[in-house]
Amino acid sequence: MAKLQGNKKIGIVVTVVIVIMWALLIYYLSGQPANQSNRSSFAVTKVIITTITKLTNTDFDAKSINRLVFQLNNFVRKLAHISLYFVLGLLAVYAIHKLGFAARKTYLIAICLCILYAMTDEWHQTYVPGRSGQISDVLIDTAGTLAGIGVYVLWLRLRKK
């Protein structure tokens, strides 16, 4: 790694702090008891479905919307996992890249850190009322991480052209 100077150090500290803040957001969301988490995800799912029905001029009654919310809630929860870890992967790879590691090492460190965080996050959930740790969620989180890192790699390659 090259010796870091002034503003570059500040930039690195800021990016690392942002990664930590995002990880803390994930920790906070994972620490919600199951009933609170379910209420939140049902509310988000209902907003998504209601918005889609309005945008597509689809006429659903409240009962149909509620049935769709119930059917799609688990999908929305898994999509949240992917999205949160997509951002974590993107932020982590950017921060690690800023530290000056070689490209392959940067990607490997980012992947390992994000997967380790996903594993500890699921372990953390085993201590939260009504929640449990799921290997399938670690795999979903890993997919989000890899997608985020992949987008970063693609962005770097497009920027070089």
ABEGO torsion letter per residue (X at the ends): XBBBBEAAAAAAAAAAAAAAAAAAAAAAAAABBAAAAAAAAAAAAAAAAAAAAAAAGBBBBAAAAAAAAAAAAAAAAAAAAAAAAAAAAAAAAAAAAAAGBBAAAAAAAAAAAAAAAAAAAAAAAAABBGBBBBAAAAAAAAAAAAAAAAAAAAAAAAAAX
